[in-house]
């Protein structure tokens, strides 16, 4: 596994009508997910959405801080900060 891991602050709104990236909210990326905030379902959906958006396997993306909070830090193994910014639409 690569030592490079870009990190991104994410504000998550669970229980939304659809799963989508909304845009920026201060220094964080705002994401809505349809999954409820129970049993890690919302976290798994956030990871799947962001992995697909940046072209990484789900296993390379993880919530490293804020598992039980709407404010999270997500790590992207194998991407540097510049590449991550280039791959995200916001």
PyMOL Python script that loads the backbone (N, CA, C, O; Angstrom):
from pymol import cmd

cmd.read_pdbstr("""\
ATOM      1  N   UNK A   1       0.841  -1.175   0.000  1.00  0.00           N
ATOM      2  CA  UNK A   1       0.000   0.000   0.000  1.00  0.00           C
ATOM      3  C   UNK A   1       0.885   1.237   0.000  1.00  0.00           C
ATOM      4  O   UNK A   1       1.921   1.268   0.665  1.00  0.00           O
ATOM      5  N   UNK A   2       0.479   2.246  -0.740  1.00  0.00           N
ATOM      6  CA  UNK A   2       1.254   3.470  -0.860  1.00  0.00           C
ATOM      7  C   UNK A   2       1.232   4.267   0.441  1.00  0.00           C
ATOM      8  O   UNK A   2       0.249   4.249   1.181  1.00  0.00           O
ATOM      9  N   UNK A   3       2.332   4.964   0.705  1.00  0.00           N
ATOM     10  CA  UNK A   3       2.386   5.810   1.886  1.00  0.00           C
ATOM     11  C   UNK A   3       1.611   7.106   1.668  1.00  0.00           C
ATOM     12  O   UNK A   3       1.279   7.803   2.627  1.00  0.00           O
ATOM     13  N   UNK A   4       1.324   7.429   0.411  1.00  0.00           N
ATOM     14  CA  UNK A   4       0.590   8.652   0.097  1.00  0.00           C
ATOM     15  C   UNK A   4      -0.885   8.455   0.409  1.00  0.00           C
ATOM     16  O   UNK A   4      -1.510   7.498  -0.048  1.00  0.00           O
ATOM     17  N   UNK A   5      -1.429   9.376   1.194  1.00  0.00           N
ATOM     18  CA  UNK A   5      -2.862   9.327   1.502  1.00  0.00           C
ATOM     19  C   UNK A   5      -3.371  10.750   1.686  1.00  0.00           C
ATOM     20  O   UNK A   5      -3.143  11.375   2.721  1.00  0.00           O
ATOM     21  N   UNK A   6      -4.056  11.247   0.679  1.00  0.00           N
ATOM     22  CA  UNK A   6      -4.665  12.572   0.793  1.00  0.00           C
ATOM     23  C   UNK A   6      -5.821  12.477   1.775  1.00  0.00           C
ATOM     24  O   UNK A   6      -6.476  11.441   1.880  1.00  0.00           O
ATOM     25  N   UNK A   7      -6.062  13.556   2.486  1.00  0.00           N
ATOM     26  CA  UNK A   7      -7.176  13.595   3.442  1.00  0.00           C
ATOM     27  C   UNK A   7      -8.100  14.732   3.075  1.00  0.00           C
ATOM     28  O   UNK A   7      -7.676  15.766   2.560  1.00  0.00           O
ATOM     29  N   UNK A   8      -9.378  14.516   3.352  1.00  0.00           N
ATOM     30  CA  UNK A   8     -10.397  15.486   2.992  1.00  0.00           C
ATOM     31  C   UNK A   8     -11.424  15.583   4.105  1.00  0.00           C
ATOM     32  O   UNK A   8     -11.924  14.566   4.586  1.00  0.00           O
ATOM     33  N   UNK A   9     -11.741  16.813   4.519  1.00  0.00           N
ATOM     34  CA  UNK A   9     -12.813  17.013   5.493  1.00  0.00           C
ATOM     35  C   UNK A   9     -14.138  16.902   4.750  1.00  0.00           C
ATOM     36  O   UNK A   9     -14.305  17.463   3.667  1.00  0.00           O
ATOM     37  N   UNK A  10     -15.079  16.168   5.348  1.00  0.00           N
ATOM     38  CA  UNK A  10     -16.379  15.939   4.718  1.00  0.00           C
ATOM     39  C   UNK A  10     -17.478  16.190   5.745  1.00  0.00           C
ATOM     40  O   UNK A  10     -17.398  15.719   6.880  1.00  0.00           O
ATOM     41  N   UNK A  11     -18.491  16.926   5.346  1.00  0.00           N
ATOM     42  CA  UNK A  11     -19.696  17.136   6.168  1.00  0.00           C
ATOM     43  C   UNK A  11     -20.779  16.263   5.551  1.00  0.00           C
ATOM     44  O   UNK A  11     -21.137  16.442   4.388  1.00  0.00           O
ATOM     45  N   UNK A  12     -21.295  15.327   6.322  1.00  0.00           N
ATOM     46  CA  UNK A  12     -22.249  14.343   5.810  1.00  0.00           C
ATOM     47  C   UNK A  12     -23.651  14.632   6.337  1.00  0.00           C
ATOM     48  O   UNK A  12     -23.851  14.870   7.528  1.00  0.00           O
ATOM     49  N   UNK A  13     -24.620  14.604   5.416  1.00  0.00           N
ATOM     50  CA  UNK A  13     -26.032  14.720   5.775  1.00  0.00           C
ATOM     51  C   UNK A  13     -26.686  13.377   5.444  1.00  0.00           C
ATOM     52  O   UNK A  13     -26.989  13.114   4.280  1.00  0.00           O
ATOM     53  N   UNK A  14     -26.908  12.521   6.454  1.00  0.00           N
ATOM     54  CA  UNK A  14     -27.506  11.200   6.202  1.00  0.00           C
ATOM     55  C   UNK A  14     -29.021  11.295   6.053  1.00  0.00           C
ATOM     56  O   UNK A  14     -29.632  12.291   6.439  1.00  0.00           O
ATOM     57  N   UNK A  15     -29.612  10.257   5.494  1.00  0.00           N
ATOM     58  CA  UNK A  15     -31.060  10.181   5.359  1.00  0.00           C
ATOM     59  C   UNK A  15     -31.626  11.109   4.296  1.00  0.00           C
ATOM     60  O   UNK A  15     -32.802  11.467   4.352  1.00  0.00           O
ATOM     61  N   UNK A  16     -30.810  11.500   3.332  1.00  0.00           N
ATOM     62  CA  UNK A  16     -31.261  12.390   2.260  1.00  0.00           C
ATOM     63  C   UNK A  16     -32.070  11.614   1.225  1.00  0.00           C
ATOM     64  O   UNK A  16     -32.095  10.383   1.241  1.00  0.00           O
ATOM     65  N   UNK A  17     -32.726  12.336   0.333  1.00  0.00           N
ATOM     66  CA  UNK A  17     -33.524  11.663  -0.691  1.00  0.00           C
ATOM     67  C   UNK A  17     -32.650  10.978  -1.733  1.00  0.00           C
ATOM     68  O   UNK A  17     -33.086  10.023  -2.376  1.00  0.00           O
ATOM     69  N   UNK A  18     -31.405  11.463  -1.910  1.00  0.00           N
ATOM     70  CA  UNK A  18     -30.477  10.801  -2.832  1.00  0.00           C
ATOM     71  C   UNK A  18     -29.052  11.048  -2.376  1.00  0.00           C
ATOM     72  O   UNK A  18     -28.781  11.960  -1.596  1.00  0.00           O
ATOM     73  N   UNK A  19     -28.148  10.218  -2.877  1.00  0.00           N
ATOM     74  CA  UNK A  19     -26.743  10.306  -2.528  1.00  0.00           C
ATOM     75  C   UNK A  19     -26.041  11.168  -3.569  1.00  0.00           C
ATOM     76  O   UNK A  19     -26.091  10.883  -4.765  1.00  0.00           O
ATOM     77  N   UNK A  20     -25.376  12.244  -3.090  1.00  0.00           N
ATOM     78  CA  UNK A  20     -24.715  13.159  -4.027  1.00  0.00           C
ATOM     79  C   UNK A  20     -23.721  14.050  -3.284  1.00  0.00           C
ATOM     80  O   UNK A  20     -23.805  14.245  -2.071  1.00  0.00           O
ATOM     81  N   UNK A  21     -22.775  14.583  -4.062  1.00  0.00           N
ATOM     82  CA  UNK A  21     -21.885  15.612  -3.550  1.00  0.00           C
ATOM     83  C   UNK A  21     -22.588  16.934  -3.806  1.00  0.00           C
ATOM     84  O   UNK A  21     -22.973  17.237  -4.935  1.00  0.00           O
ATOM     85  N   UNK A  22     -22.752  17.720  -2.744  1.00  0.00           N
ATOM     86  CA  UNK A  22     -23.477  18.987  -2.852  1.00  0.00           C
ATOM     87  C   UNK A  22     -22.551  20.122  -3.259  1.00  0.00           C
ATOM     88  O   UNK A  22     -22.908  20.947  -4.100  1.00  0.00           O
ATOM     89  N   UNK A  23     -21.365  20.168  -2.669  1.00  0.00           N
ATOM     90  CA  UNK A  23     -20.418  21.240  -2.949  1.00  0.00           C
ATOM     91  C   UNK A  23     -19.558  21.495  -1.731  1.00  0.00           C
ATOM     92  O   UNK A  23     -19.423  20.632  -0.864  1.00  0.00           O
ATOM     93  N   UNK A  24     -18.990  22.651  -1.668  1.00  0.00           N
ATOM     94  CA  UNK A  24     -18.124  23.022  -0.544  1.00  0.00           C
ATOM     95  C   UNK A  24     -18.935  23.655   0.576  1.00  0.00           C
ATOM     96  O   UNK A  24     -19.912  24.363   0.331  1.00  0.00           O
ATOM     97  N   UNK A  25     -18.519  23.394   1.790  1.00  0.00           N
ATOM     98  CA  UNK A  25     -19.081  24.023   2.972  1.00  0.00           C
ATOM     99  C   UNK A  25     -17.882  24.434   3.819  1.00  0.00           C
ATOM    100  O   UNK A  25     -17.389  23.655   4.634  1.00  0.00           O
ATOM    101  N   UNK A  26     -17.422  25.659   3.619  1.00  0.00           N
ATOM    102  CA  UNK A  26     -16.185  26.095   4.248  1.00  0.00           C
ATOM    103  C   UNK A  26     -15.023  25.285   3.705  1.00  0.00           C
ATOM    104  O   UNK A  26     -14.826  25.213   2.492  1.00  0.00           O
ATOM    105  N   UNK A  27     -14.253  24.676   4.595  1.00  0.00           N
ATOM    106  CA  UNK A  27     -13.098  23.870   4.189  1.00  0.00           C
ATOM    107  C   UNK A  27     -13.477  22.421   3.890  1.00  0.00           C
ATOM    108  O   UNK A  27     -12.626  21.623   3.499  1.00  0.00           O
ATOM    109  N   UNK A  28     -14.752  22.080   4.074  1.00  0.00           N
ATOM    110  CA  UNK A  28     -15.195  20.695   3.908  1.00  0.00           C
ATOM    111  C   UNK A  28     -15.994  20.509   2.620  1.00  0.00           C
ATOM    112  O   UNK A  28     -16.506  21.466   2.039  1.00  0.00           O
ATOM    113  N   UNK A  29     -16.082  19.264   2.195  1.00  0.00           N
ATOM    114  CA  UNK A  29     -16.943  18.883   1.079  1.00  0.00           C
ATOM    115  C   UNK A  29     -18.257  18.401   1.678  1.00  0.00           C
ATOM    116  O   UNK A  29     -18.258  17.529   2.548  1.00  0.00           O
ATOM    117  N   UNK A  30     -19.373  18.958   1.224  1.00  0.00           N
ATOM    118  CA  UNK A  30     -20.676  18.549   1.758  1.00  0.00           C
ATOM    119  C   UNK A  30     -21.234  17.431   0.896  1.00  0.00           C
ATOM    120  O   UNK A  30     -21.297  17.537  -0.329  1.00  0.00           O
ATOM    121  N   UNK A  31     -21.640  16.352   1.568  1.00  0.00           N
ATOM    122  CA  UNK A  31     -22.149  15.162   0.891  1.00  0.00           C
ATOM    123  C   UNK A  31     -23.480  14.759   1.525  1.00  0.00           C
ATOM    124  O   UNK A  31     -23.606  14.716   2.749  1.00  0.00           O
ATOM    125  N   UNK A  32     -24.454  14.470   0.694  1.00  0.00           N
ATOM    126  CA  UNK A  32     -25.725  13.909   1.170  1.00  0.00           C
ATOM    127  C   UNK A  32     -25.736  12.433   0.826  1.00  0.00           C
ATOM    128  O   UNK A  32     -25.330  12.037  -0.267  1.00  0.00           O
ATOM    129  N   UNK A  33     -26.208  11.606   1.777  1.00  0.00           N
ATOM    130  CA  UNK A  33     -26.338  10.173   1.502  1.00  0.00           C
ATOM    131  C   UNK A  33     -27.732   9.713   1.889  1.00  0.00           C
ATOM    132  O   UNK A  33     -28.313  10.200   2.859  1.00  0.00           O
ATOM    133  N   UNK A  34     -28.255   8.779   1.130  1.00  0.00           N
ATOM    134  CA  UNK A  34     -29.591   8.251   1.396  1.00  0.00           C
ATOM    135  C   UNK A  34     -29.607   7.308   2.598  1.00  0.00           C
ATOM    136  O   UNK A  34     -30.647   7.121   3.230  1.00  0.00           O
ATOM    137  N   UNK A  35     -28.469   6.722   2.907  1.00  0.00           N
ATOM    138  CA  UNK A  35     -28.387   5.761   4.017  1.00  0.00           C
ATOM    139  C   UNK A  35     -28.612   6.451   5.359  1.00  0.00           C
ATOM    140  O   UNK A  35     -28.260   7.618   5.531  1.00  0.00           O
ATOM    141  N   UNK A  36     -29.198   5.727   6.303  1.00  0.00           N
ATOM    142  CA  UNK A  36     -29.382   6.282   7.652  1.00  0.00           C
ATOM    143  C   UNK A  36     -28.065   6.249   8.431  1.00  0.00           C
ATOM    144  O   UNK A  36     -27.167   5.474   8.101  1.00  0.00           O
ATOM    145  N   UNK A  37     -27.948   7.092   9.466  1.00  0.00           N
ATOM    146  CA  UNK A  37     -26.711   7.137  10.248  1.00  0.00           C
ATOM    147  C   UNK A  37     -26.672   6.071  11.338  1.00  0.00           C
ATOM    148  O   UNK A  37     -26.462   6.389  12.508  1.00  0.00           O
ATOM    149  N   UNK A  38     -26.868   4.835  10.970  1.00  0.00           N
ATOM    150  CA  UNK A  38     -26.852   3.756  11.962  1.00  0.00           C
ATOM    151  C   UNK A  38     -26.074   2.570  11.431  1.00  0.00           C
ATOM    152  O   UNK A  38     -26.152   2.231  10.250  1.00  0.00           O
ATOM    153  N   UNK A  39     -25.333   1.955  12.309  1.00  0.00           N
ATOM    154  CA  UNK A  39     -24.573   0.759  11.935  1.00  0.00           C
ATOM    155  C   UNK A  39     -23.508   0.994  10.885  1.00  0.00           C
ATOM    156  O   UNK A  39     -23.103   0.048  10.208  1.00  0.00           O
ATOM    157  N   UNK A  40     -23.039   2.224  10.726  1.00  0.00           N
ATOM    158  CA  UNK A  40     -22.002   2.516   9.739  1.00  0.00           C
ATOM    159  C   UNK A  40     -22.497   2.599   8.310  1.00  0.00           C
ATOM    160  O   UNK A  40     -21.693   2.720   7.386  1.00  0.00           O
ATOM    161  N   UNK A  41     -23.822   2.537   8.107  1.00  0.00           N
ATOM    162  CA  UNK A  41     -24.370   2.555   6.743  1.00  0.00           C
ATOM    163  C   UNK A  41     -24.035   3.841   6.003  1.00  0.00           C
ATOM    164  O   UNK A  41     -23.634   3.798   4.840  1.00  0.00           O
ATOM    165  N   UNK A  42     -24.195   4.981   6.661  1.00  0.00           N
ATOM    166  CA  UNK A  42     -23.895   6.262   6.005  1.00  0.00           C
ATOM    167  C   UNK A  42     -22.403   6.366   5.678  1.00  0.00           C
ATOM    168  O   UNK A  42     -22.036   6.856   4.610  1.00  0.00           O
ATOM    169  N   UNK A  43     -21.552   5.912   6.586  1.00  0.00           N
ATOM    170  CA  UNK A  43     -20.111   5.947   6.331  1.00  0.00           C
ATOM    171  C   UNK A  43     -19.748   5.109   5.113  1.00  0.00           C
ATOM    172  O   UNK A  43     -18.950   5.536   4.279  1.00  0.00           O
ATOM    173  N   UNK A  44     -20.331   3.921   5.008  1.00  0.00           N
ATOM    174  CA  UNK A  44     -20.044   3.049   3.860  1.00  0.00           C
ATOM    175  C   UNK A  44     -20.501   3.703   2.560  1.00  0.00           C
ATOM    176  O   UNK A  44     -19.830   3.586   1.535  1.00  0.00           O
ATOM    177  N   UNK A  45     -21.633   4.386   2.599  1.00  0.00           N
ATOM    178  CA  UNK A  45     -22.132   5.039   1.391  1.00  0.00           C
ATOM    179  C   UNK A  45     -21.256   6.232   0.998  1.00  0.00           C
ATOM    180  O   UNK A  45     -21.019   6.468  -0.186  1.00  0.00           O
ATOM    181  N   UNK A  46     -20.777   6.982   1.993  1.00  0.00           N
ATOM    182  CA  UNK A  46     -19.860   8.094   1.723  1.00  0.00           C
ATOM    183  C   UNK A  46     -18.587   7.568   1.065  1.00  0.00           C
ATOM    184  O   UNK A  46     -18.126   8.113   0.062  1.00  0.00           O
ATOM    185  N   UNK A  47     -18.027   6.515   1.633  1.00  0.00           N
ATOM    186  CA  UNK A  47     -16.797   5.926   1.096  1.00  0.00           C
ATOM    187  C   UNK A  47     -17.019   5.443  -0.343  1.00  0.00           C
ATOM    188  O   UNK A  47     -16.179   5.692  -1.208  1.00  0.00           O
ATOM    189  N   UNK A  48     -18.120   4.766  -0.606  1.00  0.00           N
ATOM    190  CA  UNK A  48     -18.401   4.262  -1.952  1.00  0.00           C
ATOM    191  C   UNK A  48     -18.555   5.409  -2.951  1.00  0.00           C
ATOM    192  O   UNK A  48     -18.027   5.343  -4.061  1.00  0.00           O
ATOM    193  N   UNK A  49     -19.272   6.452  -2.560  1.00  0.00           N
ATOM    194  CA  UNK A  49     -19.479   7.603  -3.441  1.00  0.00           C
ATOM    195  C   UNK A  49     -18.153   8.287  -3.765  1.00  0.00           C
ATOM    196  O   UNK A  49     -17.850   8.537  -4.932  1.00  0.00           O
ATOM    197  N   UNK A  50     -17.371   8.588  -2.747  1.00  0.00           N
ATOM    198  CA  UNK A  50     -16.106   9.295  -2.976  1.00  0.00           C
ATOM    199  C   UNK A  50     -15.104   8.439  -3.739  1.00  0.00           C
ATOM    200  O   UNK A  50     -14.373   8.957  -4.583  1.00  0.00           O
ATOM    201  N   UNK A  51     -15.056   7.145  -3.460  1.00  0.00           N
ATOM    202  CA  UNK A  51     -14.158   6.253  -4.196  1.00  0.00           C
ATOM    203  C   UNK A  51     -14.502   6.263  -5.681  1.00  0.00           C
ATOM    204  O   UNK A  51     -13.612   6.347  -6.527  1.00  0.00           O
ATOM    205  N   UNK A  52     -15.790   6.178  -5.998  1.00  0.00           N
ATOM    206  CA  UNK A  52     -16.223   6.194  -7.401  1.00  0.00           C
ATOM    207  C   UNK A  52     -15.872   7.522  -8.068  1.00  0.00           C
ATOM    208  O   UNK A  52     -15.438   7.540  -9.219  1.00  0.00           O
ATOM    209  N   UNK A  53     -16.055   8.618  -7.360  1.00  0.00           N
ATOM    210  CA  UNK A  53     -15.791   9.952  -7.928  1.00  0.00           C
ATOM    211  C   UNK A  53     -14.321  10.170  -8.243  1.00  0.00           C
ATOM    212  O   UNK A  53     -13.996  10.831  -9.229  1.00  0.00           O
ATOM    213  N   UNK A  54     -13.424   9.624  -7.422  1.00  0.00           N
ATOM    214  CA  UNK A  54     -11.993   9.850  -7.647  1.00  0.00           C
ATOM    215  C   UNK A  54     -11.309   8.683  -8.357  1.00  0.00           C
ATOM    216  O   UNK A  54     -10.111   8.748  -8.630  1.00  0.00           O
ATOM    217  N   UNK A  55     -12.049   7.623  -8.657  1.00  0.00           N
ATOM    218  CA  UNK A  55     -11.501   6.506  -9.414  1.00  0.00           C
ATOM    219  C   UNK A  55     -10.615   5.570  -8.604  1.00  0.00           C
ATOM    220  O   UNK A  55      -9.642   5.026  -9.126  1.00  0.00           O
ATOM    221  N   UNK A  56     -10.944   5.383  -7.349  1.00  0.00           N
ATOM    222  CA  UNK A  56     -10.199   4.452  -6.497  1.00  0.00           C
ATOM    223  C   UNK A  56     -11.103   3.303  -6.084  1.00  0.00           C
ATOM    224  O   UNK A  56     -12.323   3.460  -6.049  1.00  0.00           O
ATOM    225  N   UNK A  57     -10.516   2.138  -5.769  1.00  0.00           N
ATOM    226  CA  UNK A  57     -11.334   1.069  -5.197  1.00  0.00           C
ATOM    227  C   UNK A  57     -11.826   1.470  -3.808  1.00  0.00           C
ATOM    228  O   UNK A  57     -11.171   2.249  -3.116  1.00  0.00           O
ATOM    229  N   UNK A  58     -12.961   0.949  -3.407  1.00  0.00           N
ATOM    230  CA  UNK A  58     -13.539   1.268  -2.104  1.00  0.00           C
ATOM    231  C   UNK A  58     -12.538   0.978  -0.976  1.00  0.00           C
ATOM    232  O   UNK A  58     -12.497   1.704   0.017  1.00  0.00           O
ATOM    233  N   UNK A  59     -11.748  -0.060  -1.127  1.00  0.00           N
ATOM    234  CA  UNK A  59     -10.781  -0.430  -0.089  1.00  0.00           C
ATOM    235  C   UNK A  59      -9.700   0.632   0.123  1.00  0.00           C
ATOM    236  O   UNK A  59      -9.042   0.632   1.163  1.00  0.00           O
ATOM    237  N   UNK A  60      -9.502   1.533  -0.836  1.00  0.00           N
ATOM    238  CA  UNK A  60      -8.469   2.563  -0.729  1.00  0.00           C
ATOM    239  C   UNK A  60      -8.984   3.849  -0.082  1.00  0.00           C
ATOM    240  O   UNK A  60      -8.221   4.795   0.116  1.00  0.00           O
ATOM    241  N   UNK A  61     -10.277   3.884   0.247  1.00  0.00           N
ATOM    242  CA  UNK A  61     -10.887   5.075   0.845  1.00  0.00           C
ATOM    243  C   UNK A  61     -11.438   4.690   2.211  1.00  0.00           C
ATOM    244  O   UNK A  61     -12.094   3.658   2.356  1.00  0.00           O
ATOM    245  N   UNK A  62     -11.169   5.526   3.215  1.00  0.00           N
ATOM    246  CA  UNK A  62     -11.657   5.194   4.554  1.00  0.00           C
ATOM    247  C   UNK A  62     -11.942   6.449   5.367  1.00  0.00           C
ATOM    248  O   UNK A  62     -11.329   7.497   5.166  1.00  0.00           O
ATOM    249  N   UNK A  63     -12.887   6.315   6.290  1.00  0.00           N
ATOM    250  CA  UNK A  63     -13.172   7.367   7.255  1.00  0.00           C
ATOM    251  C   UNK A  63     -12.169   7.191   8.392  1.00  0.00           C
ATOM    252  O   UNK A  63     -12.184   6.175   9.086  1.00  0.00           O
ATOM    253  N   UNK A  64     -11.302   8.179   8.578  1.00  0.00           N
ATOM    254  CA  UNK A  64     -10.251   8.051   9.593  1.00  0.00           C
ATOM    255  C   UNK A  64     -10.564   8.851  10.858  1.00  0.00           C
ATOM    256  O   UNK A  64      -9.890   8.693  11.875  1.00  0.00           O
ATOM    257  N   UNK A  65     -11.574   9.698  10.797  1.00  0.00           N
ATOM    258  CA  UNK A  65     -11.959  10.487  11.960  1.00  0.00           C
ATOM    259  C   UNK A  65     -13.432  10.862  11.826  1.00  0.00           C
ATOM    260  O   UNK A  65     -13.905  11.173  10.732  1.00  0.00           O
ATOM    261  N   UNK A  66     -14.152  10.831  12.947  1.00  0.00           N
ATOM    262  CA  UNK A  66     -15.547  11.248  12.936  1.00  0.00           C
ATOM    263  C   UNK A  66     -16.531  10.168  12.531  1.00  0.00           C
ATOM    264  O   UNK A  66     -17.568  10.471  11.940  1.00  0.00           O
ATOM    265  N   UNK A  67     -16.228   8.914  12.836  1.00  0.00           N
ATOM    266  CA  UNK A  67     -17.100   7.812  12.439  1.00  0.00           C
ATOM    267  C   UNK A  67     -18.545   8.015  12.888  1.00  0.00           C
ATOM    268  O   UNK A  67     -19.467   7.638  12.165  1.00  0.00           O
ATOM    269  N   UNK A  68     -18.761   8.599  14.059  1.00  0.00           N
ATOM    270  CA  UNK A  68     -20.115   8.775  14.588  1.00  0.00           C
ATOM    271  C   UNK A  68     -20.570  10.237  14.523  1.00  0.00           C
ATOM    272  O   UNK A  68     -21.538  10.623  15.178  1.00  0.00           O
ATOM    273  N   UNK A  69     -19.871  11.034  13.734  1.00  0.00           N
ATOM    274  CA  UNK A  69     -20.168  12.460  13.639  1.00  0.00           C
ATOM    275  C   UNK A  69     -20.479  12.839  12.198  1.00  0.00           C
ATOM    276  O   UNK A  69     -20.018  12.166  11.276  1.00  0.00           O
ATOM    277  N   UNK A  70     -21.254  13.903  11.982  1.00  0.00           N
ATOM    278  CA  UNK A  70     -21.472  14.372  10.607  1.00  0.00           C
ATOM    279  C   UNK A  70     -20.206  14.975   9.997  1.00  0.00           C
ATOM    280  O   UNK A  70     -20.075  15.021   8.774  1.00  0.00           O
ATOM    281  N   UNK A  71     -19.278  15.435  10.829  1.00  0.00           N
ATOM    282  CA  UNK A  71     -18.013  15.989  10.342  1.00  0.00           C
ATOM    283  C   UNK A  71     -16.966  14.890  10.377  1.00  0.00           C
ATOM    284  O   UNK A  71     -16.628  14.376  11.443  1.00  0.00           O
ATOM    285  N   UNK A  72     -16.456  14.534   9.209  1.00  0.00           N
ATOM    286  CA  UNK A  72     -15.541  13.410   9.089  1.00  0.00           C
ATOM    287  C   UNK A  72     -14.258  13.823   8.380  1.00  0.00           C
ATOM    288  O   UNK A  72     -14.202  14.861   7.721  1.00  0.00           O
ATOM    289  N   UNK A  73     -13.240  13.000   8.526  1.00  0.00           N
ATOM    290  CA  UNK A  73     -12.034  13.118   7.719  1.00  0.00           C
ATOM    291  C   UNK A  73     -11.906  11.801   6.971  1.00  0.00           C
ATOM    292  O   UNK A  73     -11.902  10.725   7.569  1.00  0.00           O
ATOM    293  N   UNK A  74     -11.801  11.906   5.642  1.00  0.00           N
ATOM    294  CA  UNK A  74     -11.712  10.727   4.791  1.00  0.00           C
ATOM    295  C   UNK A  74     -10.321  10.689   4.159  1.00  0.00           C
ATOM    296  O   UNK A  74      -9.834  11.702   3.657  1.00  0.00           O
ATOM    297  N   UNK A  75      -9.685   9.513   4.187  1.00  0.00           N
ATOM    298  CA  UNK A  75      -8.357   9.327   3.602  1.00  0.00           C
ATOM    299  C   UNK A  75      -8.481   8.567   2.288  1.00  0.00           C
ATOM    300  O   UNK A  75      -9.310   7.669   2.144  1.00  0.00           O
ATOM    301  N   UNK A  76      -7.636   8.950   1.334  1.00  0.00           N
ATOM    302  CA  UNK A  76      -7.605   8.343  -0.001  1.00  0.00           C
ATOM    303  C   UNK A  76      -6.210   7.784  -0.222  1.00  0.00           C
ATOM    304  O   UNK A  76      -5.298   8.533  -0.572  1.00  0.00           O
ATOM    305  N   UNK A  77      -6.023   6.469  -0.022  1.00  0.00           N
ATOM    306  CA  UNK A  77      -4.720   5.822  -0.180  1.00  0.00           C
ATOM    307  C   UNK A  77      -4.284   5.880  -1.636  1.00  0.00           C
ATOM    308  O   UNK A  77      -5.053   5.550  -2.539  1.00  0.00           O
ATOM    309  N   UNK A  78      -3.036   6.305  -1.857  1.00  0.00           N
ATOM    310  CA  UNK A  78      -2.480   6.315  -3.198  1.00  0.00           C
ATOM    311  C   UNK A  78      -2.717   7.604  -3.963  1.00  0.00           C
ATOM    312  O   UNK A  78      -2.298   7.712  -5.116  1.00  0.00           O
ATOM    313  N   UNK A  79      -3.373   8.581  -3.360  1.00  0.00           N
ATOM    314  CA  UNK A  79      -3.567   9.881  -4.010  1.00  0.00           C
ATOM    315  C   UNK A  79      -2.892  10.969  -3.191  1.00  0.00           C
ATOM    316  O   UNK A  79      -2.910  10.936  -1.960  1.00  0.00           O
ATOM    317  N   UNK A  80      -2.300  11.929  -3.880  1.00  0.00           N
ATOM    318  CA  UNK A  80      -1.801  13.102  -3.170  1.00  0.00           C
ATOM    319  C   UNK A  80      -2.880  14.184  -3.215  1.00  0.00           C
ATOM    320  O   UNK A  80      -3.881  14.045  -3.918  1.00  0.00           O
ATOM    321  N   UNK A  81      -2.667  15.255  -2.463  1.00  0.00           N
ATOM    322  CA  UNK A  81      -3.675  16.314  -2.337  1.00  0.00           C
ATOM    323  C   UNK A  81      -4.020  16.945  -3.692  1.00  0.00           C
ATOM    324  O   UNK A  81      -5.191  17.195  -3.979  1.00  0.00           O
ATOM    325  N   UNK A  82      -3.013  17.199  -4.515  1.00  0.00           N
ATOM    326  CA  UNK A  82      -3.247  17.846  -5.812  1.00  0.00           C
ATOM    327  C   UNK A  82      -4.094  16.962  -6.725  1.00  0.00           C
ATOM    328  O   UNK A  82      -5.013  17.452  -7.383  1.00  0.00           O
ATOM    329  N   UNK A  83      -3.796  15.680  -6.769  1.00  0.00           N
ATOM    330  CA  UNK A  83      -4.564  14.751  -7.596  1.00  0.00           C
ATOM    331  C   UNK A  83      -5.999  14.648  -7.099  1.00  0.00           C
ATOM    332  O   UNK A  83      -6.933  14.596  -7.900  1.00  0.00           O
ATOM    333  N   UNK A  84      -6.178  14.617  -5.783  1.00  0.00           N
ATOM    334  CA  UNK A  84      -7.508  14.562  -5.217  1.00  0.00           C
ATOM    335  C   UNK A  84      -8.327  15.783  -5.625  1.00  0.00           C
ATOM    336  O   UNK A  84      -9.483  15.652  -6.026  1.00  0.00           O
ATOM    337  N   UNK A  85      -7.731  16.969  -5.523  1.00  0.00           N
ATOM    338  CA  UNK A  85      -8.433  18.201  -5.928  1.00  0.00           C
ATOM    339  C   UNK A  85      -8.801  18.164  -7.408  1.00  0.00           C
ATOM    340  O   UNK A  85      -9.879  18.616  -7.795  1.00  0.00           O
ATOM    341  N   UNK A  86      -7.905  17.623  -8.236  1.00  0.00           N
ATOM    342  CA  UNK A  86      -8.181  17.538  -9.675  1.00  0.00           C
ATOM    343  C   UNK A  86      -9.332  16.595  -9.986  1.00  0.00           C
ATOM    344  O   UNK A  86     -10.088  16.832 -10.928  1.00  0.00           O
ATOM    345  N   UNK A  87      -9.472  15.535  -9.212  1.00  0.00           N
ATOM    346  CA  UNK A  87     -10.489  14.511  -9.493  1.00  0.00           C
ATOM    347  C   UNK A  87     -11.866  14.817  -8.916  1.00  0.00           C
ATOM    348  O   UNK A  87     -12.869  14.267  -9.370  1.00  0.00           O
ATOM    349  N   UNK A  88     -11.915  15.692  -7.918  1.00  0.00           N
ATOM    350  CA  UNK A  88     -13.216  16.048  -7.351  1.00  0.00           C
ATOM    351  C   UNK A  88     -13.813  17.239  -8.085  1.00  0.00           C
ATOM    352  O   UNK A  88     -13.093  18.165  -8.457  1.00  0.00           O
ATOM    353  N   UNK A  89     -15.108  17.220  -8.293  1.00  0.00           N
ATOM    354  CA  UNK A  89     -15.737  18.289  -9.071  1.00  0.00           C
ATOM    355  C   UNK A  89     -15.855  19.613  -8.330  1.00  0.00           C
ATOM    356  O   UNK A  89     -16.247  20.616  -8.926  1.00  0.00           O
ATOM    357  N   UNK A  90     -15.522  19.634  -7.035  1.00  0.00           N
ATOM    358  CA  UNK A  90     -15.717  20.864  -6.258  1.00  0.00           C
ATOM    359  C   UNK A  90     -14.450  21.306  -5.586  1.00  0.00           C
ATOM    360  O   UNK A  90     -14.441  22.324  -4.893  1.00  0.00           O
TER     361      UNK A  90
END
""", "prot")
cmd.dss("prot")
cmd.show_as("cartoon", "prot")
cmd.util.cbc("prot")
cmd.orient("prot")
